[in-house]
Amino acid sequence: MVLIGFYSALIIFTLLFIIAAFFFIVQFVNKKSSPYNMNTFMLGVLTLFMLIVTGIYGYDFYHLQAGNQKFAEGICEINFVNGHGRSIDTTEVKIEDNLYNIKSGTYKDLPDGRYNCELSYLPISKIVTQIDIQSKGEEGN
């Protein structure tokens, strides 16, 4: 549920950016100023950045809505990372050499350690959508 809220906020932010860019372009055309200035360059860079970020998260949002997540299973090394107010608290899940993130407080009370688990995640951002923890791993802490 948290992921749908995140992606909905991203869509709203992108729409607001498109509206602001439209008004900036209209104002630029009405002023008839030189097309080669720093504002034009920065608008282009910002637009390119927003298109890349929106493309990445849009692709993941499509897979989230379609139910096409990827799956991984094995011995999970779970570690809660406290953002200390500077970033979002996350729970990192490592299976072999792959690192996955849980962006909500759902599993923050789970003790750090090694477990047998199965998880589903989004293809590009590797954000975990569901995790099933069976038992303590073979080499538990």
N, C-alpha and C positions, 0 to 999 in steps of 0.2 A: 504494500500500500504506500510505503514511503517513496518507492521508486516512481510510482505513477504521479505523486505530488511533485517530485523533483522534475520529471519530464514535462509536466504541465506548466510548471513555473518557467522552464527553459523555453517552451513554445511561446508563452506570454512575453517573456523578455525579448525573444527574437522578433515577434510582431511589433513590439514597441520600438525596437531598433529600426526596423524597416520603415515604420511611420516617421521616425525622427530623420532618417536618411532621406526620405522622400521630401520632407519639408526643407531640409538643408539644400538639396539639389534644386528645388523650386526657387529658393531664395538666391542661390548661386546664379541660376539662369536669369532671374530678374535684375540682378545687379550688373550683369554684363561685364564682369571682371575677368581678368586673365585666367584661363583654365589651368595654368601651371603655377600653383602656389602651394604652400605647406598644408593648408586646410584640405585641399583636394587630395593631396598625397595621403594624409592621415585618414581621410574618409575611405579611400581605397584600401589601405592596409587594414583598417578596422572592419570593413565589409568583408574582405578576404578571410580574416580571422574568424568572424562570426559565421561565415559560410562553412568553414572547415569544422568548427566546433559543433554547429548545428547538424552538419552531415554525419559526424561521428555519433553524436547522441541520438540523432534522428534514426539512424540505422539500428542502434540498440533499442530505441523505443518501438520501432516496427517489430523487431523480434520479440520484445516483451509483450506487445499486444497480440501478436500472432501465436505466442506460446512456443516459439522456436528457440529455446535456450539450449546451450551446450551443457554437457554433463561431465563430471569428474568424480572419481572415487579413489580411496586409498587411505593411507595414514596421513592425517591432517595435523599440522602444527599450527595451533591457534594462539594468537597473540593480540591482546587489546592494546591499541595505541591511543593514549589520551592526547587530544589536541591542545590542552591547556588554554582553551579559549582563542587560540590563534588559528586553529583549523578544526575541521569536523572530526569528532571522535570516530575511529574506525576499528573494526575487528579484522585483522589480517589472517587469512587462511592460506597456508602453504602446503601444496601437495607436490612432492618431488621437487622440481625446480620452478613450478608455476605458482605465482602469487595472486590471490583473489582477495577482494575487499567487500566487507559488509558495511554499508554506510548508515546503519541505524543503530540505536541502542538496544536492539532486540537481544543480542548475544553478549552484551558487555559484562553481564554478571557471570558468564561462563568462565571457570578458571582456565588460565593459560595452561597449555599442555599439548600432549599428543593423543589423538583420538582416531578411531576408525570412522570415516564419514563419507557421505555422498552429497554432492552439491550440484545445483544447476546455476549457470551464470550467463551473463550477456556476452556476445561474441567479441566485441571490440574493447569495451571498458573493463571487462572481467569483474563486473559487480555481481555479487552473489544474490540470486533471487530467492533461493530456498536451500537450506542445509539440513541434513539429517545426520545426527551424531549417534552412532550405535553404542560404542563402548570405548574404554581406555585403550590406547594403542599398545602394541607389543613392547615398545621401549618407553613406556610412560614415565613421567617425571616423578 
